[in-house]
Amino acid sequence: MFARFHRLATIALLALPPLGPTSAATPEAKNDKAEQKICRVETPTGSIRPVRICHTRAEWEAAGQQGQANKDQLNEDRMRQQQLQSSHG
């Protein structure tokens, strides 16, 4: 059963268009790296089905910065919680 699923998943991934920048409508847009469209194949949490997600380079960078800010905030909250627990315990 798993081997059959694995073959189907492989076939499905091979059917996707190649990753990387897509062609832009105008030559000016092609030169602007922030407006360059980039597609990635990701598997959402809780799913086994990969999906293709496309955003501009600027959008990917903004999402990465937001993710890093969220991670930093979680780490600060965890440290603050540990300090509170150690001072009360």
Beta strands, then each sheet from edge to edge (+ up, - down):
strand 1: 20-21
strand 2: 37-42
strand 3: 51-56
sheet 1: 1+ 2- 3+
end
